[in-house]
Amino acid sequence: MGTPSLIVAALLVSGATPGVPWYTHYENGVALLAQGDARGAYSELHDALAARGEEGLRVHTEGIRYVDYLPHLYLAISAFMRGDPALARTHLETAERSGVAARSETGSVLLEAYRVLLRSPSETQPPAPAGEPEARALAPRYTLFPRRPPTLPAEEIRALAAQVLARCGLPPHTEVTQAPWYFFYEVGLELDARGDPQAALDYLITAADRRPRSAHLARTYGLWFIEYRPYFEIGRSHSELGNWECALDALELSEKMGEVTSADDDYARFRELLRQARTQREQTAPK
């Protein structure tokens, strides 16, 4: 386990910005992460860790303010969002060894969830068939499923996407590849509501790729906030298609993230889907 520590140490080339306290970098990093700016978040968190290397719970910042200081956990999340799972695992292993995140109310939930998202290739489904990209072996299991044709016509899906662009206050000429996470999430929800869970999955999975962290009040644009529960919605779409292994993978991640609580209207539906997915796994498991 010495190698990851050496990698992390090499990454932390000295020196946060002079005169800026560690907690300012840290709070900026966490805020940028919540906004989906993984690159900016990584830079700020890197500077926080360079200025203060010791993690801790209820660490004093200024005045009467305290924070759970978990830089390696948030560096893992930002690295994952940037598309670097190897670096993310390095930081996650460091967070696990320190034991601080596991004792934090918020950190423990995120730590467990990202253990699932950052499973090693040997823990995922079998490798992709010949000719498929090697990176698929690193993908979460809920992204590996047999594809079917969408139910809705392509022109209807395009029209729906254009409507969501306008609703989100985005220019009509916005390239889909440059659209923010909440565009994909909103389109996915709309497609599922219109009876096309297959097309919905493409958008919902992209949303989760761009913003892996769930949130009960996620800021989208302006002063608009939404309930962001990508893994619950992915699990629900998979269950509608009968992809029960994928549904279970997403729903168990949703459970770890605390996406649906007993206070939510669809809590009973969530528990029932989770029960059905687990039953399906037991019925199809090798004897």
Short mmCIF file of the C-alpha atoms (twelve columns), coordinates in Angstrom:
data_MODEL
# 
_entry.id   MODEL 
# 
loop_
_atom_site.group_PDB 
_atom_site.id 
_atom_site.type_symbol 
_atom_site.label_atom_id 
_atom_site.label_alt_id 
_atom_site.label_comp_id 
_atom_site.label_asym_id 
_atom_site.label_seq_id 
_atom_site.Cartn_x 
_atom_site.Cartn_y 
_atom_site.Cartn_z 
_atom_site.pdbx_PDB_model_num 
ATOM 1   C CA . MET A 1   0.000   0.000   0.000   1 
ATOM 2   C CA . GLY A 2   3.050   2.282   -0.068  1 
ATOM 3   C CA . THR A 3   2.818   3.102   -3.762  1 
ATOM 4   C CA . PRO A 4   -0.438  5.134   -3.632  1 
ATOM 5   C CA . SER A 5   1.007   7.266   -0.849  1 
ATOM 6   C CA . LEU A 6   4.053   8.017   -2.975  1 
ATOM 7   C CA . ILE A 7   1.829   8.956   -5.903  1 
ATOM 8   C CA . VAL A 8   -0.224  11.317  -3.769  1 
ATOM 9   C CA . ALA A 9   2.909   12.832  -2.249  1 
ATOM 10  C CA . ALA A 10  4.301   13.447  -5.725  1 
ATOM 11  C CA . LEU A 11  1.071   15.149  -6.759  1 
ATOM 12  C CA . LEU A 12  1.157   17.575  -3.886  1 
ATOM 13  C CA . VAL A 13  3.802   19.843  -5.275  1 
ATOM 14  C CA . SER A 14  4.171   22.482  -2.632  1 
ATOM 15  C CA . GLY A 15  2.417   25.578  -2.039  1 
ATOM 16  C CA . ALA A 16  -1.077  26.879  -1.828  1 
ATOM 17  C CA . THR A 17  -1.605  30.513  -2.753  1 
ATOM 18  C CA . PRO A 18  0.286   32.721  -0.271  1 
ATOM 19  C CA . GLY A 19  -1.995  34.496  2.171   1 
ATOM 20  C CA . VAL A 20  -5.030  32.302  1.434   1 
ATOM 21  C CA . PRO A 21  -5.862  29.975  4.349   1 
ATOM 22  C CA . TRP A 22  -6.301  26.262  3.770   1 
ATOM 23  C CA . TYR A 23  -9.980  26.333  4.652   1 
ATOM 24  C CA . THR A 24  -10.734 28.926  1.950   1 
ATOM 25  C CA . HIS A 25  -9.227  26.612  -0.665  1 
ATOM 26  C CA . TYR A 26  -11.103 23.678  0.830   1 
ATOM 27  C CA . GLU A 27  -14.497 25.376  0.944   1 
ATOM 28  C CA . ASN A 28  -13.985 26.752  -2.568  1 
ATOM 29  C CA . GLY A 29  -13.146 23.240  -3.778  1 
ATOM 30  C CA . VAL A 30  -16.223 21.657  -2.225  1 
ATOM 31  C CA . ALA A 31  -18.413 24.459  -3.639  1 
ATOM 32  C CA . LEU A 32  -16.938 24.073  -7.139  1 
ATOM 33  C CA . LEU A 33  -17.493 20.335  -6.951  1 
ATOM 34  C CA . ALA A 34  -21.164 20.917  -6.141  1 
ATOM 35  C CA . GLN A 35  -21.356 23.149  -9.230  1 
ATOM 36  C CA . GLY A 36  -19.865 20.421  -11.412 1 
ATOM 37  C CA . ASP A 37  -16.507 22.145  -11.960 1 
ATOM 38  C CA . ALA A 38  -14.277 19.156  -11.266 1 
ATOM 39  C CA . ARG A 39  -11.097 20.700  -12.644 1 
ATOM 40  C CA . GLY A 40  -11.416 23.882  -10.593 1 
ATOM 41  C CA . ALA A 41  -12.392 21.839  -7.529  1 
ATOM 42  C CA . TYR A 42  -9.340  19.592  -7.852  1 
ATOM 43  C CA . SER A 43  -7.020  22.594  -8.024  1 
ATOM 44  C CA . GLU A 44  -8.517  24.219  -4.918  1 
ATOM 45  C CA . LEU A 45  -8.550  20.955  -2.943  1 
ATOM 46  C CA . HIS A 46  -4.964  20.263  -3.994  1 
ATOM 47  C CA . ASP A 47  -3.968  23.682  -2.617  1 
ATOM 48  C CA . ALA A 48  -5.882  23.022  0.621   1 
ATOM 49  C CA . LEU A 49  -4.051  19.733  1.116   1 
ATOM 50  C CA . ALA A 50  -0.702  21.357  0.368   1 
ATOM 51  C CA . ALA A 51  -1.404  23.923  3.094   1 
ATOM 52  C CA . ARG A 52  -2.841  21.437  5.611   1 
ATOM 53  C CA . GLY A 53  -2.086  17.759  5.164   1 
ATOM 54  C CA . GLU A 54  -3.855  16.405  8.240   1 
ATOM 55  C CA . GLU A 55  -7.512  15.449  7.857   1 
ATOM 56  C CA . GLY A 56  -9.914  15.836  10.760  1 
ATOM 57  C CA . LEU A 57  -13.470 16.126  12.073  1 
ATOM 58  C CA . ARG A 58  -14.876 19.434  13.249  1 
ATOM 59  C CA . VAL A 59  -11.687 21.295  12.415  1 
ATOM 60  C CA . HIS A 60  -11.788 24.963  13.425  1 
ATOM 61  C CA . THR A 61  -11.615 27.442  10.526  1 
ATOM 62  C CA . GLU A 62  -12.516 30.959  11.690  1 
ATOM 63  C CA . GLY A 63  -14.819 32.484  14.252  1 
ATOM 64  C CA . ILE A 64  -17.212 29.775  15.416  1 
ATOM 65  C CA . ARG A 65  -17.032 27.794  12.169  1 
ATOM 66  C CA . TYR A 66  -15.908 24.175  11.980  1 
ATOM 67  C CA . VAL A 67  -15.705 21.731  9.082   1 
ATOM 68  C CA . ASP A 68  -15.112 18.047  8.563   1 
ATOM 69  C CA . TYR A 69  -11.854 18.305  6.630   1 
ATOM 70  C CA . LEU A 70  -11.835 15.434  4.089   1 
ATOM 71  C CA . PRO A 71  -9.623  16.591  1.198   1 
ATOM 72  C CA . HIS A 72  -8.689  13.138  -0.126  1 
ATOM 73  C CA . LEU A 73  -12.324 12.056  -0.378  1 
ATOM 74  C CA . TYR A 74  -13.272 15.154  -2.355  1 
ATOM 75  C CA . LEU A 75  -10.118 14.886  -4.480  1 
ATOM 76  C CA . ALA A 76  -11.233 11.333  -5.330  1 
ATOM 77  C CA . ILE A 77  -14.650 12.612  -6.371  1 
ATOM 78  C CA . SER A 78  -13.231 15.423  -8.502  1 
ATOM 79  C CA . ALA A 79  -10.706 13.080  -10.164 1 
ATOM 80  C CA . PHE A 80  -13.510 10.650  -10.962 1 
ATOM 81  C CA . MET A 81  -15.582 13.460  -12.465 1 
ATOM 82  C CA . ARG A 82  -12.574 14.458  -14.589 1 
ATOM 83  C CA . GLY A 83  -12.447 10.935  -16.012 1 
ATOM 84  C CA . ASP A 84  -9.350  9.717   -14.129 1 
ATOM 85  C CA . PRO A 85  -10.463 6.637   -12.125 1 
ATOM 86  C CA . ALA A 86  -6.872  5.573   -11.329 1 
ATOM 87  C CA . LEU A 87  -6.106  8.884   -9.607  1 
ATOM 88  C CA . ALA A 88  -9.506  8.793   -7.927  1 
ATOM 89  C CA . ARG A 89  -8.755  5.347   -6.467  1 
ATOM 90  C CA . THR A 90  -5.410  6.603   -5.158  1 
ATOM 91  C CA . HIS A 91  -7.089  9.403   -3.209  1 
ATOM 92  C CA . LEU A 92  -9.917  7.129   -2.083  1 
ATOM 93  C CA . GLU A 93  -7.427  4.604   -0.689  1 
ATOM 94  C CA . THR A 94  -5.715  7.414   1.227   1 
ATOM 95  C CA . ALA A 95  -9.082  8.575   2.606   1 
ATOM 96  C CA . GLU A 96  -9.870  5.018   3.685   1 
ATOM 97  C CA . ARG A 97  -6.521  4.596   5.439   1 
ATOM 98  C CA . SER A 98  -6.870  7.825   7.408   1 
ATOM 99  C CA . GLY A 99  -10.257 6.671   8.717   1 
ATOM 100 C CA . VAL A 100 -11.522 10.240  9.133   1 
ATOM 101 C CA . ALA A 101 -14.090 10.189  6.313   1 
ATOM 102 C CA . ALA A 102 -15.592 6.971   7.682   1 
ATOM 103 C CA . ARG A 103 -16.342 8.778   10.977  1 
ATOM 104 C CA . SER A 104 -17.942 11.777  9.279   1 
ATOM 105 C CA . GLU A 105 -21.716 11.753  8.845   1 
ATOM 106 C CA . THR A 106 -21.502 13.136  5.314   1 
ATOM 107 C CA . GLY A 107 -18.137 11.618  4.481   1 
ATOM 108 C CA . SER A 108 -19.120 8.059   5.381   1 
ATOM 109 C CA . VAL A 109 -22.003 8.107   2.891   1 
ATOM 110 C CA . LEU A 110 -19.820 9.467   0.087   1 
ATOM 111 C CA . LEU A 111 -16.965 7.108   0.940   1 
ATOM 112 C CA . GLU A 112 -19.184 4.046   0.655   1 
ATOM 113 C CA . ALA A 113 -20.798 5.275   -2.553  1 
ATOM 114 C CA . TYR A 114 -17.486 5.938   -4.260  1 
ATOM 115 C CA . ARG A 115 -16.159 2.567   -3.203  1 
ATOM 116 C CA . VAL A 116 -18.901 1.190   -5.437  1 
ATOM 117 C CA . LEU A 117 -18.289 3.622   -8.301  1 
ATOM 118 C CA . LEU A 118 -14.536 2.992   -8.193  1 
ATOM 119 C CA . ARG A 119 -14.569 -0.770  -7.988  1 
ATOM 120 C CA . SER A 120 -11.547 -2.359  -9.571  1 
ATOM 121 C CA . PRO A 121 -12.043 -4.064  -12.951 1 
ATOM 122 C CA . SER A 122 -12.073 -7.509  -11.316 1 
ATOM 123 C CA . GLU A 123 -15.149 -6.472  -9.338  1 
ATOM 124 C CA . THR A 124 -17.161 -5.367  -12.366 1 
ATOM 125 C CA . GLN A 125 -18.977 -7.451  -14.927 1 
ATOM 126 C CA . PRO A 126 -16.941 -9.569  -17.367 1 
ATOM 127 C CA . PRO A 127 -14.766 -7.623  -19.840 1 
ATOM 128 C CA . ALA A 128 -16.429 -6.128  -22.884 1 
ATOM 129 C CA . PRO A 129 -16.582 -8.276  -26.046 1 
ATOM 130 C CA . ALA A 130 -13.736 -8.168  -28.549 1 
ATOM 131 C CA . GLY A 131 -13.680 -4.861  -30.349 1 
ATOM 132 C CA . GLU A 132 -15.268 -2.908  -27.499 1 
ATOM 133 C CA . PRO A 133 -13.206 -0.168  -25.818 1 
ATOM 134 C CA . GLU A 134 -10.979 -1.430  -23.011 1 
ATOM 135 C CA . ALA A 135 -12.287 1.371   -20.765 1 
ATOM 136 C CA . ARG A 136 -15.627 -0.376  -20.523 1 
ATOM 137 C CA . ALA A 137 -14.099 -2.791  -18.021 1 
ATOM 138 C CA . LEU A 138 -13.744 0.151   -15.620 1 
ATOM 139 C CA . ALA A 139 -17.341 1.308   -16.051 1 
ATOM 140 C CA . PRO A 140 -19.978 0.943   -13.320 1 
ATOM 141 C CA . ARG A 141 -22.160 -2.107  -13.891 1 
ATOM 142 C CA . TYR A 142 -25.294 -0.050  -14.408 1 
ATOM 143 C CA . THR A 143 -23.742 1.274   -17.645 1 
ATOM 144 C CA . LEU A 144 -23.255 -2.203  -19.171 1 
ATOM 145 C CA . PHE A 145 -26.514 -3.522  -20.577 1 
ATOM 146 C CA . PRO A 146 -28.028 -4.837  -23.816 1 
ATOM 147 C CA . ARG A 147 -29.161 -1.900  -25.911 1 
ATOM 148 C CA . ARG A 148 -32.546 -1.740  -27.598 1 
ATOM 149 C CA . PRO A 149 -33.969 0.745   -30.111 1 
ATOM 150 C CA . PRO A 150 -35.609 3.810   -28.519 1 
ATOM 151 C CA . THR A 151 -39.392 3.841   -28.434 1 
ATOM 152 C CA . LEU A 152 -39.829 7.474   -29.426 1 
ATOM 153 C CA . PRO A 153 -38.932 8.765   -32.919 1 
ATOM 154 C CA . ALA A 154 -35.572 10.507  -33.190 1 
ATOM 155 C CA . GLU A 155 -37.187 13.809  -34.208 1 
ATOM 156 C CA . GLU A 156 -39.349 13.778  -31.065 1 
ATOM 157 C CA . ILE A 157 -36.283 13.220  -28.886 1 
ATOM 158 C CA . ARG A 158 -34.486 16.097  -30.617 1 
ATOM 159 C CA . ALA A 159 -37.507 18.366  -30.129 1 
ATOM 160 C CA . LEU A 160 -37.672 17.439  -26.468 1 
ATOM 161 C CA . ALA A 161 -33.967 18.177  -26.026 1 
ATOM 162 C CA . ALA A 162 -34.482 21.594  -27.647 1 
ATOM 163 C CA . GLN A 163 -37.338 22.334  -25.239 1 
ATOM 164 C CA . VAL A 164 -35.149 21.440  -22.255 1 
ATOM 165 C CA . LEU A 165 -32.324 23.639  -23.559 1 
ATOM 166 C CA . ALA A 166 -34.742 26.575  -23.634 1 
ATOM 167 C CA . ARG A 167 -36.164 25.744  -20.203 1 
ATOM 168 C CA . CYS A 168 -32.647 25.613  -18.756 1 
ATOM 169 C CA . GLY A 169 -31.835 29.023  -20.196 1 
ATOM 170 C CA . LEU A 170 -29.240 27.581  -22.592 1 
ATOM 171 C CA . PRO A 171 -28.727 28.949  -26.131 1 
ATOM 172 C CA . PRO A 172 -30.550 26.886  -28.791 1 
ATOM 173 C CA . HIS A 173 -27.263 26.321  -30.672 1 
ATOM 174 C CA . THR A 174 -25.593 24.714  -27.589 1 
ATOM 175 C CA . GLU A 175 -23.635 21.616  -28.573 1 
ATOM 176 C CA . VAL A 176 -25.005 18.630  -26.664 1 
ATOM 177 C CA . THR A 177 -21.469 17.566  -25.773 1 
ATOM 178 C CA . GLN A 178 -21.020 20.921  -24.004 1 
ATOM 179 C CA . ALA A 179 -24.354 20.921  -22.175 1 
ATOM 180 C CA . PRO A 180 -24.306 20.811  -18.343 1 
ATOM 181 C CA . TRP A 181 -25.296 17.801  -16.276 1 
ATOM 182 C CA . TYR A 182 -28.755 19.102  -15.452 1 
ATOM 183 C CA . PHE A 183 -29.697 19.265  -19.158 1 
ATOM 184 C CA . PHE A 184 -29.082 15.511  -19.474 1 
ATOM 185 C CA . TYR A 185 -30.892 14.784  -16.220 1 
ATOM 186 C CA . GLU A 186 -33.985 16.770  -17.216 1 
ATOM 187 C CA . VAL A 187 -34.127 15.184  -20.686 1 
ATOM 188 C CA . GLY A 188 -33.737 11.730  -19.128 1 
ATOM 189 C CA . LEU A 189 -36.631 12.323  -16.734 1 
ATOM 190 C CA . GLU A 190 -38.819 13.610  -19.575 1 
ATOM 191 C CA . LEU A 191 -38.017 10.620  -21.802 1 
ATOM 192 C CA . ASP A 192 -38.817 8.162   -19.040 1 
ATOM 193 C CA . ALA A 193 -42.096 9.963   -18.316 1 
ATOM 194 C CA . ARG A 194 -42.973 9.650   -22.021 1 
ATOM 195 C CA . GLY A 195 -42.433 5.906   -21.933 1 
ATOM 196 C CA . ASP A 196 -38.948 5.535   -23.407 1 
ATOM 197 C CA . PRO A 197 -36.697 4.213   -20.612 1 
ATOM 198 C CA . GLN A 198 -34.067 3.067   -23.137 1 
ATOM 199 C CA . ALA A 199 -33.511 6.582   -24.493 1 
ATOM 200 C CA . ALA A 200 -33.806 7.966   -20.950 1 
ATOM 201 C CA . LEU A 201 -30.858 5.848   -19.791 1 
ATOM 202 C CA . ASP A 202 -28.497 7.459   -22.287 1 
ATOM 203 C CA . TYR A 203 -29.214 10.886  -20.805 1 
ATOM 204 C CA . LEU A 204 -29.423 9.828   -17.158 1 
ATOM 205 C CA . ILE A 205 -26.117 7.950   -17.303 1 
ATOM 206 C CA . THR A 206 -24.449 10.956  -18.934 1 
ATOM 207 C CA . ALA A 207 -25.808 13.173  -16.152 1 
ATOM 208 C CA . ALA A 208 -24.351 10.806  -13.534 1 
ATOM 209 C CA . ASP A 209 -21.006 10.769  -15.374 1 
ATOM 210 C CA . ARG A 210 -20.851 14.565  -15.313 1 
ATOM 211 C CA . ARG A 211 -22.078 14.938  -11.750 1 
ATOM 212 C CA . PRO A 212 -21.708 11.661  -9.815  1 
ATOM 213 C CA . ARG A 213 -22.703 13.128  -6.461  1 
ATOM 214 C CA . SER A 214 -26.421 13.139  -5.636  1 
ATOM 215 C CA . ALA A 215 -28.005 16.113  -3.881  1 
ATOM 216 C CA . HIS A 216 -31.366 16.910  -2.347  1 
ATOM 217 C CA . LEU A 217 -31.037 20.534  -3.418  1 
ATOM 218 C CA . ALA A 218 -28.731 20.681  -6.428  1 
ATOM 219 C CA . ARG A 219 -28.345 24.087  -8.026  1 
ATOM 220 C CA . THR A 220 -28.920 24.051  -11.774 1 
ATOM 221 C CA . TYR A 221 -29.137 27.554  -13.257 1 
ATOM 222 C CA . GLY A 222 -30.056 30.909  -11.795 1 
ATOM 223 C CA . LEU A 223 -31.785 30.285  -8.478  1 
ATOM 224 C CA . TRP A 224 -33.328 26.955  -9.488  1 
ATOM 225 C CA . PHE A 225 -32.663 23.869  -7.371  1 
ATOM 226 C CA . ILE A 226 -33.777 20.285  -7.982  1 
ATOM 227 C CA . GLU A 227 -33.825 16.914  -6.283  1 
ATOM 228 C CA . TYR A 228 -30.921 15.212  -8.029  1 
ATOM 229 C CA . ARG A 229 -31.269 11.419  -7.691  1 
ATOM 230 C CA . PRO A 230 -29.554 9.972   -10.762 1 
ATOM 231 C CA . TYR A 231 -29.023 6.440   -9.461  1 
ATOM 232 C CA . PHE A 232 -32.628 6.010   -8.390  1 
ATOM 233 C CA . GLU A 233 -33.806 7.192   -11.803 1 
ATOM 234 C CA . ILE A 234 -31.265 4.972   -13.605 1 
ATOM 235 C CA . GLY A 235 -32.381 2.007   -11.508 1 
ATOM 236 C CA . ARG A 236 -36.028 2.730   -12.237 1 
ATOM 237 C CA . SER A 237 -35.398 2.906   -16.009 1 
ATOM 238 C CA . HIS A 238 -33.425 -0.345  -15.939 1 
ATOM 239 C CA . SER A 239 -36.207 -2.069  -14.012 1 
ATOM 240 C CA . GLU A 240 -38.741 -0.974  -16.643 1 
ATOM 241 C CA . LEU A 241 -36.546 -2.663  -19.251 1 
ATOM 242 C CA . GLY A 242 -36.026 -5.796  -17.164 1 
ATOM 243 C CA . ASN A 243 -32.275 -5.132  -16.758 1 
ATOM 244 C CA . TRP A 244 -32.395 -6.297  -13.164 1 
ATOM 245 C CA . GLU A 245 -28.652 -6.682  -12.539 1 
ATOM 246 C CA . CYS A 246 -28.091 -3.105  -13.714 1 
ATOM 247 C CA . ALA A 247 -31.128 -1.918  -11.768 1 
ATOM 248 C CA . LEU A 248 -29.785 -3.508  -8.585  1 
ATOM 249 C CA . ASP A 249 -26.366 -1.935  -9.092  1 
ATOM 250 C CA . ALA A 250 -27.880 1.542   -9.479  1 
ATOM 251 C CA . LEU A 251 -30.460 1.145   -6.699  1 
ATOM 252 C CA . GLU A 252 -27.909 -0.086  -4.159  1 
ATOM 253 C CA . LEU A 253 -25.744 2.905   -5.041  1 
ATOM 254 C CA . SER A 254 -28.816 5.120   -4.627  1 
ATOM 255 C CA . GLU A 255 -29.349 3.566   -1.196  1 
ATOM 256 C CA . LYS A 256 -25.734 4.261   -0.197  1 
ATOM 257 C CA . MET A 257 -26.059 7.859   -1.409  1 
ATOM 258 C CA . GLY A 258 -29.248 8.323   0.638   1 
ATOM 259 C CA . GLU A 259 -31.123 9.562   -2.421  1 
ATOM 260 C CA . VAL A 260 -34.574 8.455   -1.285  1 
ATOM 261 C CA . THR A 261 -35.578 8.726   2.368   1 
ATOM 262 C CA . SER A 262 -38.646 7.635   4.309   1 
ATOM 263 C CA . ALA A 263 -39.921 11.217  4.073   1 
ATOM 264 C CA . ASP A 264 -40.099 11.054  0.253   1 
ATOM 265 C CA . ASP A 265 -43.340 10.238  -1.550  1 
ATOM 266 C CA . ASP A 266 -41.717 7.530   -3.664  1 
ATOM 267 C CA . TYR A 267 -39.896 5.812   -0.786  1 
ATOM 268 C CA . ALA A 268 -42.245 2.809   -0.916  1 
ATOM 269 C CA . ARG A 269 -41.663 2.499   -4.666  1 
ATOM 270 C CA . PHE A 270 -37.896 2.662   -4.137  1 
ATOM 271 C CA . ARG A 271 -37.946 -0.086  -1.507  1 
ATOM 272 C CA . GLU A 272 -40.155 -2.269  -3.710  1 
ATOM 273 C CA . LEU A 273 -37.844 -1.871  -6.718  1 
ATOM 274 C CA . LEU A 274 -34.869 -2.740  -4.539  1 
ATOM 275 C CA . ARG A 275 -36.684 -5.825  -3.240  1 
ATOM 276 C CA . GLN A 276 -37.591 -6.946  -6.761  1 
ATOM 277 C CA . ALA A 277 -34.027 -6.475  -8.002  1 
ATOM 278 C CA . ARG A 278 -32.591 -8.491  -5.113  1 
ATOM 279 C CA . THR A 279 -35.163 -11.230 -5.657  1 
ATOM 280 C CA . GLN A 280 -34.231 -11.404 -9.324  1 
ATOM 281 C CA . ARG A 281 -30.538 -11.736 -8.403  1 
ATOM 282 C CA . GLU A 282 -31.304 -14.608 -6.008  1 
ATOM 283 C CA . GLN A 283 -33.396 -16.384 -8.619  1 
ATOM 284 C CA . THR A 284 -30.745 -16.128 -11.332 1 
ATOM 285 C CA . ALA A 285 -27.685 -16.816 -9.143  1 
ATOM 286 C CA . PRO A 286 -25.846 -20.075 -9.923  1 
ATOM 287 C CA . LYS A 287 -26.884 -22.901 -7.614  1 
# 
